[in-house]
Amino acid sequence: MSPVIYREHGCTFYFVFADLSEPPHIHVGEGKARRSDDAKIWLSPVGLARASRFDSRTIGRILKIVATHQQEFLAEWNTHDQ
């Protein structure tokens, strides 16, 4: 199960429960992208873990969104990481 945390500008931000043993991060997909096509963004500090098919302009936009919502995403991570 991958709970959707947030949506903005056609991007879906979600967690993957199988990854909760890793440092806090969020996955980002567009449209009906498969998990293998998503980006992975570290939450603390905010940084790119994997870009997959996203171009640099889109990654820049995604990083700004994550930075803006970093505290909310970390709070959600900590809720699910129990």
N, C-alpha and C positions, 0 to 999 in steps of 0.2 A: 504494500500500500504506500502511496506517495501523496501525502496531503499537500494540496495547493495552499500556499501561504498568501500569495499576492498576484495580481495581474495589472500590467500597465503597458501601453504602446504595443499590443500584440504579443507581449512576452508573458509567460507563465512561470512563476517562481515557486519552487516546491522542494520538499525534503524527500529523501529516500531512506526509509527506516533501516535498511541493511547497512547504511553508511554511518550510523550513529556512533560507531566506535572511532571514527576519524575526527579530526579537529572540526569545529563548527564551519559549515559551508552550506550553500544553497545551489540547487540546480536551476537552470533557466532554459526553457524551450520556447519555440515559436510555432504557432499553429498546431498541427498534429505531428510535431516532431517526435521521433523515437528517442528514448533515453540515450542511445549512442550518438545522437545528433545534438545533444544539449551542451550548454556551457556549465562549468562548475566554478563557483566563486567562493573563495575563503571569506569568512565573516570577521575574523579578528586576527590581524588587520585585514581590511578589504583588499582583495587581490585576486588575480586570475589564476585559477588552477588548471583549467582546460578550456580552450575556445571552440573546439570542434569545427563546425561549419560556419561560424559567425565571422564576419569581416571586422576589421579594426574599428570602423565607425560604430557598428552595432555594439561591439564589446565596450567601447567607451561609454555609450549610452547606458548599457546594462550596469557597468561599474558605478556610474553616477546614481542610478536608481538604488542599487544596493547600499551605497554610502548614505544616501538619504534615509533609508529604512533600516540601517544596520542594527540599531538597538531593538527595534520591533522583531527583526528576524532572529537576533540572538535570544530574545525572550522566548520566542516560539521554539527555537532549538532546545533551549533548556527545559521547556515544558515536555517535549517529546523524548528527551534524553534521560528519562527517569526510570 
